[in-house]
């Protein structure tokens, strides 16, 4: 709108309008702005209108308005479904199975001012007479309020674009939905809701259409079940410092089409993620070796080059568990092919490496190139549930990793179906006591049922390091526990220091993949002796923590809890922790504080409530507090919670329990899940209790027959700063 348009708007209201004051002028401005930026003249807008009829049903019912209808359902697991214009919960790619049964105790009943409500055990849903939907705690405190949606319908009958605005409490903070964000909390502004490719043709970060909102009143998760492209605009609220003039937080979702439907679940963070996992499906359990060190070979070298890279790691004392072969091993870049000139005996190479403890993983482009049309991509019918990968295990591959070809369209549901085809195809081929690995750069809620996410190199420089952490934390809160960035280095963007800090961070993330650090496509030794020494320490610590990662993966599958968690996870009511974005919890036992700034050799760490031990020095700190600790280039600060029980790899290759002494008069404990080869429910979790009486720490395994002595070696730390063998 230019100055002339503003004058016209002012003039159009007339003298009487001018006398009504600035409100009329602002309305005219908004109206002209909407005309300039909104749908054209061939599109008409629609809102639900007023309530006309209500049809109660199990768990809720249908509320019919003048120009639309709303279906509300409270399921037995506490999740709330809402769908406009006749949209139901099925069919849906996100759901693990059929829609959960409705809660028979929840019914539609009249509310105040002509509205209706559904009262359930964990949540109350109120619908106003004009279609605003409010989710409240059992005590009546508002968690979110969704205003009536608005549709713009094309006169030619094309897809209807729609928009919905929502409000959350002033103290609430948004987390998720993955994608290119600067922190676990997305910043105020617009965020694209969709996958695709970047301008360079590389994979764009995955966005899961899942939003976690944390407030004093409670935590809730929103999933909008619509895979169309759209834009989410967020604005966090602000409290009025006791003046009563709070500004609520707002979100505005604009979608290019598709159904207006979604799910809401409320409770503690653990309860919310458990409910979400029961709805969207439990995460796939990666094989134990997947928590080790992966190295990506993008180059065109053949079998001898792969052997050279593997030998280079093992000879230098660098643990290596998998080699990922890139496009260079494919015949002409075609998926599911092998260049026979450079890899004439690939199954033999795979068996040879497996005896060294190293698996081979194959790249699979999203598009399959047709034989008679080289360079053009074609897609199999991915949504067809009968589509399967075939022959990958016979070639010697223990898993696959997908890429996105920038020349072809690729949707979020396509990525989910591609993961399903890979997982189920490999599952049919690998031995019964093994599990396949599937990694994708994009996906849709439900993708976690088939594998994890690799997020690529991401943004360059130090901002990229911070963003890679944010992405892993955000994906975990969206129900995807197994993810991680690629660790690359060389002269690309920051030299040796940044490479070391990347590797140190990745050593504590679920997926650790390193890539080329120089023209030779070898390993960290290409940076010199100093970097090699730092890499050996980081990868050695990762190898030591493998049993802990396996335990966290089993717990994630059973409970939906992320492996990497924000520091507020156990205490979301502590507001200061909600703003902490430069540290994270690995399970409930470790707090990791990576170095995210160049040249830093010390850093400030915010510790949650309780006693925490520096895992290197053994020094104890009492939280909540901010502490300043050393962070030399050879390590990053890591703290262990007092009373924690960590399963770690012993020097003889077995598993021992690392127990951190509780504070005097306190107790602790933890769960340990040993590795299992099958993909069923897995082994029973071992539960340990820890008590302290003076200088004595007692560790017991809790069983149905009572407390017993641990069957594993125990090492107690935190008493004298060095550890004592039991």
N, C-alpha and C positions, 0 to 999 in steps of 0.2 A: 504494500500500500504506500503510495507516494503522498506528498503534501496536498496535491489537488484532490485525490480521493478522500483524504481526511476532511477537507473543507466540504466536499459534497456530502459526506456522512453527517457532518455537523449540520449542514443546511437542511438535510432531509428530515431531521427530527423536528424542525419548525421551532417557532418561538415558545410554544407550550412545552416542547421537549427540552429546550434549553433551560427553561425555568426549573425543570425537574433535577438539574444538576449533572455532575460528571458521570453518574451511573448510566444514563442514557447514552452518553457519548462513548463510554467504554463498550456498551452493548453493540453500538453501531460499528465500532472498530472490530470487535470480534466477529460480527456478522460478515463484514467485508473481507476479513482475513480468511474466514472459513470458505467463502465463495472463491477466493483466489487459490487456495491450496487444497480444497476438498474435491470430492467427485464432481465431474462435469454435469451438464444439464441432462444427460441421458441416464442419470442415476437418481434414485429416490431414497430417502432415508426412512428408517422404520424403528420404532421402539415398542416394547411389549404392550404398553397401555395399562389399563386397570384390570383388577381381578374380576373374572366373570363366573368361574366355576372351579370347584375343587373336587378331585377324585382321590380319596385316601386309598392307600395300599400298604402292603407289608413294608416296613422300614421307612415309610414316607408317603409318596404319592405324586400326583400330577396337579399342578396349579395352572389353570388356563386363564390367560389374559386376553385382552381385546384383540391383539395382533400376534400373539405367540403363546407358547406354553412352556412351563418349566417342570422338569422331572427331578425330584429329590429322593435320594435313597441313602439311608444309613445302614452300612453292612455290619455283619456280626463282628468283624475285626475292628470296628470303630471308624473306618474310613467313610467319608461322605462323598457321594456322587451327585453332581448337578449337570443337567443337560437341557439346552434350549432348543426350541423348534422341533421337538420330537426326537432329539438325539438321545440315544441310550448308551450304556457302557460297552456294549458289544455291537459289531465286531471291533476289536482293538488289537494292534500288534504289541502294545505295551503290556497287556495283561498276560500273566503266566498261564492262565487257564480261563475257565468260565468266571463270570462276575461272581464275587462272593455272595453268599446268601444274605438276604436282608435281616436286620435285627427285628425279631418279632415283637420286642417290647417297645419299639419306637413307632409312634403314630403321628400323623398330621393332626393338629388341633388348632382352634382359633387363637389368635394373638390379639394384641391391642391394635387399635386404629385400622381395623379391617385386614390385618395381615394374618399369617399363619406360621406355625412353628412345629419343629420336630425335636423332642427332648429325648436324648439318649444318655447312656451312662457316662461317656467321656466328653460329650459335646452337645451343644444346643444349636440348632439351625433355625434362624428366623427369616421369613420372607415378607417384605412389606407389600402393601396392596398395589404398588407400582413396579415390583420386581426387584428391589434391592435385596440381596442375600447377605445375611450376617451370620458369622460363625462365632460362637461364644463359649467360654469355659462353663463347666457345670455350675460355677458360682455366679454366672451372668456377666463376666467381664469379656468385652469384645476383643477377639483376636484379629478379625479382618471383616471388612464390609465391601462387598462387590456391588457397585451400582448397576442399574439395568443396562444390558448391552444395547448397542445401536448397530443396525445393519445398513449397508448401502447396496441396494440390489439393482443390477443392470436390467434395463427394460427388455433386452434381448434374451433374458433368461440365463445369463452367464453366472459364474460363482459370485456370491455375495461377500463383499468385504465386511468385516465387523470390528468393533472396538468395545472394550470394556475397561472402565476405570475402577480402581480399588483403593481402599484406605486401610491403613494399619496404625496401631498406636504410635504416639510421638516418640517413644523410646525404642521402637522396634528397629532391627537391623536386618537387611536382606543379605542372603547368602545364595551361592549358585549364580547362574545356571550353567557353569562351565564357560567355554568360549574364550575369546581374547580379552580377559579382564586383567586389571592391574593388581588385584588382591582377591582373597576369598570373598570379600564383600564387593559386589559390583558398584562402581561409582555412579553418582547421579548422572543421568543422561540416557541416551538411547542405546539399546543393545539389540543386535540382529538375532532373531530366533530362527536359526537355520544353519545347515552345513553347506559346504561347497568347496571351492578352491580359491586360493589367493591369486593375485595377479601374476605370480611366478609359476602357477600351476601346481604348487604344493598343497597339501591338505590344509584346510582351514580348521581351527580348533573346534572340537565337538561342543554342541550346545544341546542340553538335555530337556529344555522346557519344564524344568523342575525348579521350584523356588522355595527355599527354606527361610522362614522368618522367625527371629528370636526376639522376644520381648519379656518384660517383667511378668506379664500375665501368663506366659507360656510360650511354647514353640509349636509352630505348625508348618506343614509342607503342602504346597500347592503344585499340582500337576495338571497342565492344560493339555488334554489329549487331542492334539491337532498338529499334524506334521507339516502343514503349509508354512511358507515363509511369512515372517512377520517382524514386528519391532516391539520391544519392551522398553518403556521409558520409566525410569525409577527416580524417586526423590525421597530421601530419608527425611523423617520428621525432626522436630526440635521442640524441646520442652520450654515452657515460659518462665522458668526459674521461680515458680511459686505464684506467678501473676495470673494463672488460669488461662493464658492465651497460648496454649500448646498448638503447634502445627503438626497435623497428622502426617505420617508418611504416605506416599501415594505411588501407585504403579498404573501404567496405562498400556494395555496390550492391544495392538492393531494387527490383524491377520488378513491375508489376502484371499482367504476363502476357507472352506472346511467347516466342520461342526463346532458349535459353541458348547463345549463340554469339558469337564475336568473332575478332579478328585482333591479333597482336602482331608488331612489327618492331623490330629493335635495330640499334645502330651509332652513328656520329656523328650529330649533329642533321641535317646535310646529307644523309647517307645515309638516315636514317629518313624524312625528308620526300620524298626522291626515290622511295623504295619505296612510300610512302603514295600519292603521285601516280600511280604506275604501277598501283596497285590501284583507287583511287577515281576516277581520271581527272585529266587535266591541267586546270588552271584555264583558263577562257575568257579570251581576249585582248581586253580592252576596246578600243574605238577610241581613237585618240590624243587626240581632243578630250575624252574622258571624264576625263583627268587634269588638266583645267583647272578653272575655277571654275564651279560650278553654283549657280543661285539658284532657290528654290522659291516659286511663286506660289500660295498657298492660297486667296486671296480670290476674290470673284465678279466682279471687273472683267473687261472684255472685251478685244478685240484692241487697242484704243487704250491700255489700261492696260498691257498687255504691252510695247507699243512704248515707253511712257513709262519703264518700269523699265529696259529695255535701254538706251535713250538716256541715262538717268541714270547708269548705270555707265560707258558709253563716254565721255561728256562729262567725267567726273571722273577719267579715266585709270585706271579700275578694270577689269582684264581680265575678260571674261565669255565663257563658252564654251557654256553651256546654260541654258535656262529650263525648270523642271519645273512643269507645270500640275497643280494639285490638283483636288479634287472640284468646285470652282467652275466648271470648264469643261464638266462633264458635264451631260447632260440629265436632270434629276431624280435625279442621283447614280447613274445606271445605267452600268455598265462598257461600254466600246466605243461610247459615244454622245458627241455634241457638242451643246452648246446653240447652236442656229442663230441665236438672237436676239443673243447676245453674241459668237459666233465664226462669222459667216456665210461667211467666206472663209479658213478655217484653212489650207488648202494654200498660198494666196497669201501669208499671213503667214509661214508656215514658209520659203518660198523667199526672201522678203524678208530674214528674219533670217539665213538661211544665208549670204547674200551679205555679211553683217556678221560672219560667223564664229561665229554663235550657232545652236545646235540646239534643237529643241523635244522635250521628253520628257513623255509622258502618264502620269498616274496610272491604275492599274487596280485597283479593289477586288477582294479575293479572291472575294467572292460576287457573282454576277450577279443583279440584281433582275428578277423576272419582270414582264412587261408588265401582267398582270392582277392582280398582287398586290404593289402598291407597298409598299415597306418590308420585304418578306420576301426573304431571300437564298436563292438556289439555287446549287448547284455543278455545273459540268460534270463529266463522268467523267474527272477529272484523271489517274488512273493509266493510262488508255487512251493508248497511244503515238501514236494518230492525232489526238489533240486538238491543234489549232494556233490561234494567234491569226491573225486575218485582217483586213486593211484598215487597220491602224495606219500603215503606211508611206504608203499612199495619202492619208491625212489630213495627212501632212507630218511625222509623228513619227519621230525617229531612235532612239528607245528608249522603254522603259516602266519605271515604278517601281510596285511592288505595295504595297498596304496590307492590314492585317488588320481586318476588321469585327468589332467586339466582340460582335455579336449572333449570330454563327454560329460553329460549331466549326471549327477549322483545325489540322491536324496537320502534323508536320514533313515527312512524305512528301508531303502535299498541296503544301507549299511548293516542294519539289524538282520535282514534276511541273508546277506552275504555271510555274516558271522554264524548264523544258524546253519547254512549249507556247509561251511567249513567245519564247524564243531561236530555236527552229526555225521558228516562224511568221514572225518578222521577217527571219530569215536568207533565207527564200524570197522576200521582197518587196524588200529593200533592194538597191541596185546591187551588182554583183559586187565592186567595189573598196572597199566599205564593210563595217563590222562593226556589229552592233546592240549596244545597251546594255540590260542587264536588271538591275534592282536589286530585292532582296527584303528584308523585315525578319526573315525566319525561314527555316529550311531544315534540311537533313539532309545528312550526308556524301555528296558527289556533286553538291550544288548548285553548287559552284564550276565545274562543267563548263559552266554556262549563264550565269553572271553573278556579281555581287557582292552585298554586304550593306550596306544603310544601317541604322544602329542608332538612328535617331531622335534626339530631344533628350536622352534618358536622364534620369538623376537631376539634380535642380536643384542650383544652387550649385557651390561649389568641389569638393565630393566628386564631383559629376557629371563635372567636368572630368577628374579622376583616373580615374574609372571608364571614361570614353570611351577614354582611352589604353589602359587594361587590356584593353578589349574588342577593339580592333584588334590588339594584340599576341597575345592569346589566339586569335583567329580565324586569324591567320597561322600559328600553330603547329598549328592543326587542318586546315590545307590550304586556307584561304580567304584569298588574298592581297589581294583588292580589297575594302576596306570602309572605313567612316568614319562619324562622327557628324554630326548636323546642328548648324550653328553658328547659334544664335539669341541674341538680346539684348533690350534694352529694359528696362522696369521689372519684367520677370518674376522675375529672381532674381540680382541682383548688380551691375547697372549696367554702366558703360562698361569698367571695368578687366577684369571677368570676360569680357566680350564680346571684348575685344582679345586676351586670353590664349587664349581658345578659337580665335580665328581664326589666331593665330600657331602654335598646335599643329596645327590642321587643314591649314595650308599645307604641312606635311611628312608628311601621311598620304595614303594612296592616293586616297581619295575626299574631295573638298572641296565640301560643300553648305552654303550659307548660306540662312537663312530670314528671315522678317519680323522687323525690329527696331523696329517702331513701327506705329501704326494705319495709316499710308499704305502699308505692305507694300513699302517701297522698298529702301533699301540702307543701308550704314554711315554715309552722310552725315547720316542722321537723328539721329545722336548728336553731331553738331557737327564742327568743323574738326579738332580734335585727333584724334578717333577716325578720321576720314576719312584723315588723314595716315598713321596707323599701319596702317590697312587697305590703303592704297595700297602701302606697303612690303611687307607680308606677301604680298599677291596678286602684286606684281611679282616677288618672289623665287620664288613658285610658278611663274609663267610662265617664269622663267629656267631652272628645273630640269625643265621638261617633257621634254626629251630624255632626262634621267636616269631619270625615271619610266617612260618608254616602254621604255627598256633593261631596267629592273627587271621590268617586266611580261612582256617576252619571256623573260627568264631564269626567272621564276616558272613560266611555261607549260612551259618545257623541263626544269626541274629540280625544281619543287615548292617551291623555297626561298621563304620569305615576303619580301615587300618591306620590311615593318617587322619588325625582329627584336629580341629581347632582347639586352642588351649581352653576355651570356655566350655568344651563338651561336657565335663562332669559338673559344671556349676554355671549354667547359662544366666543365672540371676545376677552374677557379678559383672556389672556393666563394663568395667575397665578391661576385662578380658575379651569382651566382644570386639574391641577395637585393636586387639593384638594381631598383627598380620605378618610378623617376621619370625615367628616360632610356631611349632606344632607339637602335638602329642603323637607318638608312635605307640599305638595301643593305649593302655592305661598306666604303663610302667615308665616310659621314657619321654622326656621333653627335649626336643632338638632345636637348637638356636643357630641356624646357618648364618654365615657371613655373606651379606648381600650388598656390601659397599666396597669399592676398591681401596686398597691400602689399609684396611682396618686390621688391627692386631688385638683390639679389645672391643667388647660390645656390651650393651646393656640388655639384660634379660628380665622379663616380667615373669615371676614365679607365682603359680596359683597357691591356694591355701595348703598348708602342710609342710612337712620337711622334705627337702630335696638334696641329693648328693651329686656333686660334680663327679662324673664317672672316671675322670682321669686323676684328679687330686684326692678324691674321697672327702673333700670338705663339705660340711653340712650347712644348708641355708634354710631359714624358716620363712615360709610364705604366709600370706601374700606380701610380696616385696618386689622391688626392682633392685637387681644386683649388677655390678660391673665386674665382668670376668675376662680373663685372658682368652684370646682367639688367635693364636699364632697361625702362620700359613700351614703348618703341619696338621692342624686339627680344628674342628669347630666345637663349641660348647655343647655338651650333652649331659642331662641330669636324669637321675633315677629317683623314682618316688620311694620314700621310706616305707618299708614293709613289702615292696614288690618282689615277685618271684619271676625270674626270666629264665626260660630254657635257652641255653647257649651251646655252641659246639665246643667240646673239650679238645685238648691237644691230641688225644688218641682217636679223634673222629667221632666219638660217641656224644651223648647229650648229658650235660650237667646242669644243675640249678644254681643260678647266681641270685642270691638272696641279699637284699639291702635291708639292713637292720632297722626295725621300727624305732621311733622315738621312745624314750623311756615311758613306760606305762601304756604304750600303744601296741596295737597288733596290726597284722597285715595278711597278705595271701595273694593267690593268683591261680590261674588255670594254665594247664599245659595239655596240648593236643598233639600226640605223636603223629608222624607221617604215616599215611595209609595209601596203598596203591590203588584201591578201588575208588569209584566215583559215587558211592552210596552215601549213607549218613556219616561214614568215617568212624574212627575209633572213639571210644568214650573219653571225655575230657577228664584229666587228672586234676583234682582240686587240692591245693596245699594251703595250710594255715601257718602263720608265723607269729610267735609271741616273744616278748622280751621281758626278762626279769634281771635287772641290773646289767652286768656285762654278758649275760648268757642269752643266746637267741635259740629258740627251739622251733624246728620245722617239722610239721607232721602232714602226712597225706590223709585227707578225709575220705573215708569210704563208707559204704552202707554198714560195714561191720565195725565201724569206729575208727579212731585215729590210729595210724600206723607209721612206722619209720619209712622215710622215703626210700624207694628202690633205686634212685639215681644219686650220683655224687652231689654233694651240696657244698657251695663256697659262699660263706657269709662275708659281706663287705659293708663298710661303713662304721665298724667299731673302732679300728685303729688307722683307717685310711689306706691300708695295704691289702686287706683280705686275709682270711684264715681258712685253711682247708679243714673240712670235717670228715 
